[in-house]
Amino acid sequence: MARQKYIITFETYQNSKYIKSNCGDISFINNGGTSAFLNGFELLPGASISFTNNYDEIDVTNYQITFQSDTITNNSIQIIKKTYVL
């Protein structure tokens, strides 16, 4: 059986945004000083959450990222995605 190829990408956001996952695994890390919200789920400062899929599964969730503060200097969420390559 051939091994599945993938790439890892890192993204950082300070403003509210919609993220299309379209990946195998995804992690969110709140590096900011205020709460971040993922589809309404509160991610406290310093907290992280990850979603890992089984072999041959793809996460197609559209994540809405919003922040408790409008001051972008306090907002920072890092996203790490594992995306499969054909």
A tleap script that builds the chain and sets N, CA, C and O, in Angstrom:
source leaprc.protein.ff14SB
mol = sequence {
  NMET ALA ARG GLN LYS TYR ILE ILE THR PHE
  GLU THR TYR GLN ASN SER LYS TYR ILE LYS
  SER ASN CYS GLY ASP ILE SER PHE ILE ASN
  ASN GLY GLY THR SER ALA PHE LEU ASN GLY
  PHE GLU LEU LEU PRO GLY ALA SER ILE SER
  PHE THR ASN ASN TYR ASP GLU ILE ASP VAL
  THR ASN TYR GLN ILE THR PHE GLN SER ASP
  THR ILE THR ASN ASN SER ILE GLN ILE ILE
  LYS LYS THR TYR VAL CLEU
}
set mol.1.N position { 0.837 -1.173 0.000 }
set mol.1.CA position { 0.000 0.000 0.000 }
set mol.1.C position { 0.891 1.248 0.000 }
set mol.1.O position { 1.826 1.353 0.794 }
set mol.2.N position { 0.594 2.177 -0.887 }
set mol.2.CA position { 1.355 3.422 -0.962 }
set mol.2.C position { 0.997 4.325 0.215 }
set mol.2.O position { -0.138 4.335 0.692 }
set mol.3.N position { 1.970 5.064 0.658 }
set mol.3.CA position { 1.731 6.003 1.761 }
set mol.3.C position { 1.084 7.264 1.239 }
set mol.3.O position { 1.406 7.732 0.147 }
set mol.4.N position { 0.171 7.815 2.021 }
set mol.4.CA position { -0.535 9.040 1.660 }
set mol.4.C position { 0.365 10.240 1.941 }
set mol.4.O position { 0.914 10.364 3.036 }
set mol.5.N position { 0.516 11.120 0.958 }
set mol.5.CA position { 1.314 12.326 1.137 }
set mol.5.C position { 0.434 13.443 1.698 }
set mol.5.O position { -0.765 13.509 1.424 }
set mol.6.N position { 1.056 14.317 2.488 }
set mol.6.CA position { 0.340 15.452 3.063 }
set mol.6.C position { 1.305 16.615 3.300 }
set mol.6.O position { 2.524 16.447 3.300 }
set mol.7.N position { 0.727 17.785 3.500 }
set mol.7.CA position { 1.516 18.955 3.866 }
set mol.7.C position { 0.952 19.529 5.171 }
set mol.7.O position { -0.230 19.366 5.475 }
set mol.8.N position { 1.805 20.191 5.922 }
set mol.8.CA position { 1.402 20.871 7.148 }
set mol.8.C position { 1.490 22.369 6.886 }
set mol.8.O position { 2.512 22.858 6.403 }
set mol.9.N position { 0.415 23.103 7.205 }
set mol.9.CA position { 0.426 24.554 7.045 }
set mol.9.C position { 0.150 25.211 8.389 }
set mol.9.O position { -0.564 24.671 9.234 }
set mol.10.N position { 0.734 26.390 8.564 }
set mol.10.CA position { 0.577 27.190 9.771 }
set mol.10.C position { -0.009 28.533 9.365 }
set mol.10.O position { 0.490 29.179 8.444 }
set mol.11.N position { -1.064 28.955 10.049 }
set mol.11.CA position { -1.700 30.238 9.767 }
set mol.11.C position { -1.971 30.935 11.095 }
set mol.11.O position { -2.268 30.281 12.094 }
set mol.12.N position { -1.870 32.260 11.105 }
set mol.12.CA position { -2.178 33.050 12.292 }
set mol.12.C position { -3.161 34.139 11.904 }
set mol.12.O position { -2.984 34.808 10.886 }
set mol.13.N position { -4.201 34.320 12.718 }
set mol.13.CA position { -5.218 35.334 12.447 }
set mol.13.C position { -5.429 36.194 13.681 }
set mol.13.O position { -5.350 35.714 14.812 }
set mol.14.N position { -5.700 37.481 13.444 }
set mol.14.CA position { -5.998 38.416 14.525 }
set mol.14.C position { -7.380 39.053 14.356 }
set mol.14.O position { -7.844 39.778 15.236 }
set mol.15.N position { -8.028 38.782 13.234 }
set mol.15.CA position { -9.366 39.308 12.954 }
set mol.15.C position { -10.342 38.158 12.795 }
set mol.15.O position { -9.944 37.029 12.508 }
set mol.16.N position { -11.614 38.448 12.982 }
set mol.16.CA position { -12.651 37.433 12.769 }
set mol.16.C position { -12.614 36.969 11.318 }
set mol.16.O position { -12.350 37.760 10.412 }
set mol.17.N position { -12.879 35.683 11.103 }
set mol.17.CA position { -12.725 35.117 9.768 }
set mol.17.C position { -13.420 33.771 9.705 }
set mol.17.O position { -13.575 33.095 10.722 }
set mol.18.N position { -13.841 33.380 8.499 }
set mol.18.CA position { -14.306 32.020 8.239 }
set mol.18.C position { -13.133 31.220 7.688 }
set mol.18.O position { -12.404 31.695 6.816 }
set mol.19.N position { -12.954 30.011 8.195 }
set mol.19.CA position { -11.893 29.117 7.744 }
set mol.19.C position { -12.548 27.851 7.216 }
set mol.19.O position { -13.324 27.209 7.924 }
set mol.20.N position { -12.238 27.486 5.964 }
set mol.20.CA position { -12.673 26.194 5.423 }
set mol.20.C position { -11.573 25.196 5.739 }
set mol.20.O position { -10.424 25.386 5.339 }
set mol.21.N position { -11.913 24.144 6.446 }
set mol.21.CA position { -10.881 23.206 6.873 }
set mol.21.C position { -10.338 22.378 5.706 }
set mol.21.O position { -9.152 22.473 5.389 }
set mol.22.N position { -11.174 21.578 5.071 }
set mol.22.CA position { -10.753 20.718 3.950 }
set mol.22.C position { -9.402 20.072 4.203 }
set mol.22.O position { -8.489 20.168 3.382 }
set mol.23.N position { -9.285 19.411 5.352 }
set mol.23.CA position { -8.003 18.817 5.731 }
set mol.23.C position { -8.239 17.544 6.540 }
set mol.23.O position { -9.369 17.212 6.898 }
set mol.24.N position { -7.148 16.847 6.814 }
set mol.24.CA position { -7.226 15.639 7.620 }
set mol.24.C position { -7.295 15.954 9.103 }
set mol.24.O position { -8.173 15.445 9.800 }
set mol.25.N position { -6.385 16.783 9.599 }
set mol.25.CA position { -6.342 17.169 11.003 }
set mol.25.C position { -6.238 18.687 11.087 }
set mol.25.O position { -5.692 19.331 10.191 }
set mol.26.N position { -6.764 19.252 12.169 }
set mol.26.CA position { -6.684 20.698 12.358 }
set mol.26.C position { -6.576 20.990 13.852 }
set mol.26.O position { -7.235 20.350 14.672 }
set mol.27.N position { -5.733 21.968 14.190 }
set mol.27.CA position { -5.561 22.408 15.571 }
set mol.27.C position { -5.694 23.917 15.637 }
set mol.27.O position { -5.281 24.628 14.721 }
set mol.28.N position { -6.271 24.399 16.724 }
set mol.28.CA position { -6.423 25.821 16.983 }
set mol.28.C position { -5.742 26.129 18.309 }
set mol.28.O position { -6.004 25.464 19.311 }
set mol.29.N position { -4.873 27.129 18.322 }
set mol.29.CA position { -4.158 27.527 19.531 }
set mol.29.C position { -4.407 29.013 19.751 }
set mol.29.O position { -4.110 29.833 18.883 }
set mol.30.N position { -4.951 29.356 20.907 }
set mol.30.CA position { -5.205 30.753 21.215 }
set mol.30.C position { -3.965 31.343 21.889 }
set mol.30.O position { -3.735 31.127 23.079 }
set mol.31.N position { -3.172 32.089 21.121 }
set mol.31.CA position { -1.969 32.736 21.638 }
set mol.31.C position { -2.230 34.160 22.097 }
set mol.31.O position { -1.307 34.850 22.531 }
set mol.32.N position { -3.472 34.606 22.008 }
set mol.32.CA position { -3.815 35.981 22.349 }
set mol.32.C position { -4.131 36.159 23.825 }
set mol.32.O position { -4.071 35.223 24.621 }
set mol.33.N position { -4.468 37.392 24.154 }
set mol.33.CA position { -4.798 37.730 25.529 }
set mol.33.C position { -6.283 37.740 25.818 }
set mol.33.O position { -6.690 37.989 26.952 }
set mol.34.N position { -7.113 37.470 24.794 }
set mol.34.CA position { -8.571 37.432 24.972 }
set mol.34.C position { -9.116 36.118 24.435 }
set mol.34.O position { -8.431 35.398 23.709 }
set mol.35.N position { -10.340 35.819 24.795 }
set mol.35.CA position { -10.977 34.591 24.321 }
set mol.35.C position { -11.206 34.640 22.812 }
set mol.35.O position { -11.524 35.687 22.248 }
set mol.36.N position { -11.038 33.496 22.181 }
set mol.36.CA position { -11.400 33.313 20.773 }
set mol.36.C position { -12.569 32.335 20.749 }
set mol.36.O position { -12.701 31.489 21.633 }
set mol.37.N position { -13.410 32.460 19.737 }
set mol.37.CA position { -14.578 31.584 19.628 }
set mol.37.C position { -14.558 30.869 18.284 }
set mol.37.O position { -14.388 31.499 17.240 }
set mol.38.N position { -14.731 29.550 18.314 }
set mol.38.CA position { -14.794 28.718 17.117 }
set mol.38.C position { -16.223 28.207 17.007 }
set mol.38.O position { -16.637 27.336 17.771 }
set mol.39.N position { -16.971 28.747 16.061 }
set mol.39.CA position { -18.384 28.388 15.914 }
set mol.39.C position { -19.124 28.480 17.250 }
set mol.39.O position { -19.976 27.649 17.564 }
set mol.40.N position { -18.779 29.507 18.027 }
set mol.40.CA position { -19.433 29.738 19.305 }
set mol.40.C position { -18.773 29.069 20.502 }
set mol.40.O position { -19.117 29.390 21.640 }
set mol.41.N position { -17.837 28.148 20.285 }
set mol.41.CA position { -17.130 27.470 21.376 }
set mol.41.C position { -15.996 28.368 21.856 }
set mol.41.O position { -15.158 28.795 21.062 }
set mol.42.N position { -15.971 28.653 23.152 }
set mol.42.CA position { -14.957 29.557 23.689 }
set mol.42.C position { -13.625 28.844 23.887 }
set mol.42.O position { -13.552 27.787 24.515 }
set mol.43.N position { -12.574 29.448 23.337 }
set mol.43.CA position { -11.206 28.962 23.500 }
set mol.43.C position { -10.464 30.028 24.294 }
set mol.43.O position { -10.140 31.092 23.768 }
set mol.44.N position { -10.201 29.738 25.555 }
set mol.44.CA position { -9.582 30.701 26.462 }
set mol.44.C position { -8.135 31.000 26.052 }
set mol.44.O position { -7.518 30.194 25.356 }
set mol.45.N position { -7.591 32.137 26.470 }
set mol.45.CA position { -6.181 32.441 26.178 }
set mol.45.C position { -5.272 31.310 26.675 }
set mol.45.O position { -5.407 30.846 27.808 }
set mol.46.N position { -4.356 30.879 25.825 }
set mol.46.CA position { -3.431 29.801 26.167 }
set mol.46.C position { -3.972 28.404 25.915 }
set mol.46.O position { -3.229 27.429 26.029 }
set mol.47.N position { -5.239 28.287 25.579 }
set mol.47.CA position { -5.864 26.973 25.358 }
set mol.47.C position { -5.750 26.557 23.893 }
set mol.47.O position { -5.499 27.382 23.015 }
set mol.48.N position { -5.937 25.277 23.654 }
set mol.48.CA position { -5.929 24.748 22.286 }
set mol.48.C position { -6.957 23.631 22.174 }
set mol.48.O position { -7.383 23.042 23.168 }
set mol.49.N position { -7.339 23.360 20.930 }
set mol.49.CA position { -8.244 22.251 20.638 }
set mol.49.C position { -7.834 21.681 19.286 }
set mol.49.O position { -7.474 22.424 18.373 }
set mol.50.N position { -7.891 20.366 19.166 }
set mol.50.CA position { -7.496 19.686 17.930 }
set mol.50.C position { -8.555 18.681 17.523 }
set mol.50.O position { -9.247 18.101 18.360 }
set mol.51.N position { -8.664 18.488 16.221 }
set mol.51.CA position { -9.558 17.489 15.657 }
set mol.51.C position { -8.734 16.602 14.744 }
set mol.51.O position { -8.118 17.076 13.790 }
set mol.52.N position { -8.725 15.310 15.043 }
set mol.52.CA position { -7.938 14.344 14.287 }
set mol.52.C position { -8.882 13.357 13.624 }
set mol.52.O position { -9.800 12.835 14.257 }
set mol.53.N position { -8.650 13.108 12.352 }
set mol.53.CA position { -9.508 12.199 11.598 }
set mol.53.C position { -8.861 10.841 11.442 }
set mol.53.O position { -7.650 10.688 11.598 }
set mol.54.N position { -9.678 9.867 11.135 }
set mol.54.CA position { -9.189 8.538 10.807 }
set mol.54.C position { -8.671 8.525 9.377 }
set mol.54.O position { -8.892 9.468 8.616 }
set mol.55.N position { -7.987 7.458 9.023 }
set mol.55.CA position { -7.480 7.296 7.663 }
set mol.55.C position { -8.623 7.449 6.658 }
set mol.55.O position { -9.712 6.921 6.885 }
set mol.56.N position { -8.402 8.134 5.595 }
set mol.56.CA position { -9.305 8.415 4.471 }
set mol.56.C position { -10.539 9.240 4.854 }
set mol.56.O position { -11.562 9.173 4.171 }
set mol.57.N position { -10.451 10.015 5.937 }
set mol.57.CA position { -11.501 10.966 6.297 }
set mol.57.C position { -10.977 12.383 6.069 }
set mol.57.O position { -9.790 12.648 6.259 }
set mol.58.N position { -11.860 13.286 5.664 }
set mol.58.CA position { -11.513 14.691 5.468 }
set mol.58.C position { -12.504 15.534 6.260 }
set mol.58.O position { -13.715 15.334 6.160 }
set mol.59.N position { -11.992 16.471 7.041 }
set mol.59.CA position { -12.827 17.432 7.772 }
set mol.59.C position { -13.205 18.549 6.806 }
set mol.59.O position { -12.324 19.217 6.265 }
set mol.60.N position { -14.489 18.760 6.583 }
set mol.60.CA position { -14.955 19.806 5.672 }
set mol.60.C position { -15.731 20.895 6.430 }
set mol.60.O position { -16.524 21.628 5.839 }
set mol.61.N position { -15.494 20.987 7.723 }
set mol.61.CA position { -16.172 21.977 8.546 }
set mol.61.C position { -15.768 23.393 8.151 }
set mol.61.O position { -14.599 23.654 7.867 }
set mol.62.N position { -16.735 24.303 8.135 }
set mol.62.CA position { -16.452 25.730 7.994 }
set mol.62.C position { -16.432 26.316 9.402 }
set mol.62.O position { -17.455 26.342 10.086 }
set mol.63.N position { -15.270 26.780 9.827 }
set mol.63.CA position { -15.120 27.332 11.167 }
set mol.63.C position { -15.234 28.851 11.115 }
set mol.63.O position { -14.580 29.503 10.301 }
set mol.64.N position { -16.071 29.410 11.990 }
set mol.64.CA position { -16.146 30.859 12.134 }
set mol.64.C position { -15.326 31.230 13.365 }
set mol.64.O position { -15.619 30.799 14.480 }
set mol.65.N position { -14.299 32.034 13.141 }
set mol.65.CA position { -13.449 32.489 14.232 }
set mol.65.C position { -13.849 33.921 14.575 }
set mol.65.O position { -13.869 34.795 13.708 }
set mol.66.N position { -14.167 34.148 15.842 }
set mol.66.CA position { -14.436 35.501 16.328 }
set mol.66.C position { -13.650 35.692 17.624 }
set mol.66.O position { -13.204 34.727 18.244 }
set mol.67.N position { -13.492 36.942 18.014 }
set mol.67.CA position { -12.725 37.261 19.211 }
set mol.67.C position { -13.555 38.087 20.176 }
set mol.67.O position { -14.464 38.813 19.773 }
set mol.68.N position { -13.228 37.967 21.462 }
set mol.68.CA position { -13.910 38.711 22.508 }
set mol.68.C position { -13.607 40.204 22.389 }
set mol.68.O position { -14.445 41.041 22.725 }
set mol.69.N position { -12.406 40.533 21.911 }
set mol.69.CA position { -11.966 41.922 21.829 }
set mol.69.C position { -11.887 42.382 20.379 }
set mol.69.O position { -11.575 41.597 19.483 }
set mol.70.N position { -12.172 43.652 20.160 }
set mol.70.CA position { -12.004 44.237 18.831 }
set mol.70.C position { -10.584 44.760 18.613 }
set mol.70.O position { -10.247 45.180 17.506 }
set mol.71.N position { -9.760 44.740 19.643 }
set mol.71.CA position { -8.383 45.223 19.558 }
set mol.71.C position { -7.499 44.094 19.054 }
set mol.71.O position { -7.227 43.145 19.789 }
set mol.72.N position { -7.046 44.187 17.801 }
set mol.72.CA position { -6.323 43.058 17.206 }
set mol.72.C position { -5.002 42.760 17.898 }
set mol.72.O position { -4.487 41.649 17.774 }
set mol.73.N position { -4.438 43.722 18.625 }
set mol.73.CA position { -3.177 43.446 19.319 }
set mol.73.C position { -3.365 42.425 20.441 }
set mol.73.O position { -2.395 41.804 20.876 }
set mol.74.N position { -4.602 42.246 20.914 }
set mol.74.CA position { -4.898 41.247 21.947 }
set mol.74.C position { -5.336 39.909 21.360 }
set mol.74.O position { -5.440 38.922 22.088 }
set mol.75.N position { -5.593 39.863 20.058 }
set mol.75.CA position { -6.141 38.665 19.409 }
set mol.75.C position { -5.049 37.927 18.649 }
set mol.75.O position { -4.258 38.537 17.931 }
set mol.76.N position { -5.014 36.625 18.811 }
set mol.76.CA position { -4.096 35.809 18.016 }
set mol.76.C position { -4.496 34.344 18.138 }
set mol.76.O position { -4.440 33.752 19.216 }
set mol.77.N position { -4.895 33.782 17.022 }
set mol.77.CA position { -5.190 32.347 16.998 }
set mol.77.C position { -4.344 31.723 15.900 }
set mol.77.O position { -4.306 32.208 14.769 }
set mol.78.N position { -3.678 30.658 16.250 }
set mol.78.CA position { -2.832 29.941 15.311 }
set mol.78.C position { -3.542 28.660 14.902 }
set mol.78.O position { -4.124 27.959 15.730 }
set mol.79.N position { -3.482 28.367 13.603 }
set mol.79.CA position { -4.135 27.173 13.062 }
set mol.79.C position { -3.072 26.314 12.385 }
set mol.79.O position { -2.280 26.800 11.578 }
set mol.80.N position { -3.072 25.043 12.725 }
set mol.80.CA position { -2.166 24.073 12.104 }
set mol.80.C position { -3.039 23.042 11.407 }
set mol.80.O position { -3.893 22.412 12.030 }
set mol.81.N position { -2.811 22.876 10.094 }
set mol.81.CA position { -3.625 21.961 9.295 }
set mol.81.C position { -2.754 20.905 8.613 }
set mol.81.O position { -1.662 21.195 8.127 }
set mol.82.N position { -3.264 19.683 8.592 }
set mol.82.CA position { -2.653 18.587 7.846 }
set mol.82.C position { -3.548 18.334 6.635 }
set mol.82.O position { -4.672 17.849 6.769 }
set mol.83.N position { -3.039 18.668 5.461 }
set mol.83.CA position { -3.822 18.563 4.236 }
set mol.83.C position { -3.209 17.498 3.332 }
set mol.83.O position { -2.007 17.520 3.065 }
set mol.84.N position { -4.033 16.569 2.866 }
set mol.84.CA position { -3.550 15.501 2.009 }
set mol.84.C position { -3.321 16.011 0.583 }
set mol.84.O position { -4.058 16.859 0.081 }
set mol.85.N position { -2.288 15.473 -0.045 }
set mol.85.CA position { -1.892 15.844 -1.395 }
set mol.85.C position { -2.140 14.660 -2.317 }
set mol.85.O position { -1.848 13.519 -1.959 }
set mol.86.N position { -2.669 14.923 -3.483 }
set mol.86.CA position { -2.924 13.823 -4.450 }
set mol.86.C position { -1.656 13.376 -5.117 }
set mol.86.O position { -1.683 12.470 -5.951 }
savepdb mol mol.pdb
quit
